[in-house]
Amino acid sequence: MKTIVLGAGIIGISTAWHLLERGHEVIVIDRQPDAALETSFANAAQISVSYCEPWANREAPLKALKWMFDKEAPLLFRPQMDWQQWRWGLQFLAQCNDAAFERNVQQIVALGAYSHAALKDLVSATGIEYNRLERGIAHFYTDQKSFDAAGHAVELMRKHGVQRRLVSRDELLKIEPAFKAYGDKITGGTYTSTDESGDARVFTQELARRCAARGVQFLYGHDVLRLNKIGNAIDSVAVMPNSTSASGKKDFILKADAVVVACGSYSAPLLRSVGVDLPIYPGKGYSATFPLLKPEGAPMVSTIDDGKKIAMSRLGNHLRVAGTIELNGWDLTLDSSLARARCHMLSRRIEAILPGVCDTRTPEEGGDPQYWTGLRPATPTNIPFIGRTRVGKLWVNAGHGTLGWTHGAGSGKAMAELISGQVPAMNFGFCGMENGSRPLTAKAA
């Protein structure tokens, strides 16, 4: 079969690779000049099966209200004149109960475990190097109430086969001694030895190069103008080179047996143009990548700071710090007062936890923190949409939220298996499958 994959992030490139492995002819289209230059560019770097927890829980509504006027809040809802945002918000609220939380955890963890195995197989087959650290993931708490509540999360994860465990402050500091300077503020933590970390951008770009070497056609610097629909099936995709491409500006048509939409947050408006309406909304996330001043004092274990809901991962001679979600539409600016406040919070927090270890100076102070922001494609359940739509030849692989790196390899493999007529070996509600699928709304054109 000939398959067109729209999007060259971790989801799209993983899909392309696994389609190639199954004998498909593949074309990948992306508006950027290379792979992984949007949401996959500078994420938290964690492969975190043990922390595959939905945002929606019984405490989320009250927290979201409390945080609405806090520029540094972990989850910041900024109301827009956008009914898609409000619809998403109402659907999110409907998931804020214990029954939905546990149901959603099961789905997310199942995909996470499947994806982690797929990633290991892929790395073994390709030999890709991407600052990988197989040291597990730790999570520390700075107040007793949160640490007490962590026991319930551990119990739930262990119920689904994840070996996350509670650890005391002393044990946490043995697992990662870099936090000793902050140790008097830590009440305890959790740890999962089977999790890992690594640079998603480097991995994705290296995998894309291997795809190209084996015959995948890449149309970088090309915009998707429209999906051309005839009857209830996709007939073709109209694309045009943009300013990042060396080609001319003339649009052209591509035809294939299948089209996979893997454009992150931008998947939703593209799919709606042909009557497939999915609740995927952008969550603006931030990261900072700091040069290390004292490499010997930097953590080797990827860690989550529960106090600010930020993650930190060692990437060679740099520390990547990422976190916060801002439901604020499609804004990608880094120079607004809100964006600056959220970026500087990352700098201040790391300086407090790891004093003098990183160069946390702002650009104005002569530093080079490499601040970044990207739109995380979030669903109300945090479960991505993977599978067939009701429009013929049209498939979707989108809605991974903050877990695109964790779920990327498995989502790509599962997508390729489904297109090839196979059933992935996990308990997951794939779109378009009769058993446990989530319905997609296909409106009349």
Buried (B, 14 or more C-beta within 10 A) or exposed (E): EEBBBBBBBBBBBBBBBBBBBBEBBBBBBBBBEBBBBBBBBBBBBBBBBBBBBBBBBEEBBEBBEEBEEEBBBBBBBEEBEEEBBEBBBEBBBEBBEEEBBBBBBBBBBBBBBBBBBBBBEBBEEEEBEBBBBEBBBBBBBBEEEBBEEBEEBBEBBEEBEBBBBBBEBEBBBEBBBBBEBBEEBBBBBBBBBBBBBBBBBBBBBBBBBBBBEEEBBBBBBBBBEEBBBEEBEBBBBBBBBBEBBEEEEEEBEBEBEBBBBBBBBBBBEBBBEBBBBBBBBBBBBBBBBBBBBEBEBBBBBBBBBBBBEBBBBBBEEBBBBBBBBBBBBEBEEEEEEBBBEBBBBBBEBBBBBBEEBBBBBBEEEEBEBBBBBBBBBBBBBBBBBBBBBBBBBBBBBBBBBBBBBBBBBBBBBBBBBBBBEEEBEBEBBBBBBEEEBBEBEBEEE
